[in-house]
């Protein structure tokens, strides 16, 4: 029995919006957080997203940022220490040179 054109009309079918796969989305965020704009990613999440859903993502970011911050602080401290050593040596040699000139 052939179907009528009325029966084939697409507007008769109610297509539901696909629901986002939050598990897959969060997994992508966790795996690629270093390459993602965090503010934008959080803004794009649905409003009903629970904190526990993004906890792993946020922890990964905080761990990485803390690690970077510690590294930068360590390098800054080492650089400051090296600068102080150089200044101390310079003062020592200038003092020694001054003493030699005043003795001679």
Secondary structure, 3 states (H helix, E strand, C coil): CCCCHHHHCHHHCCCCCCCCCHHHHHHHHHHCHHHCCHHHHHHHCCCCCCHHHHHHHHHHHHHHHHHHHHHHHHHHHHHHHHHHHHHHHHHHHHHHHHHHHHHC
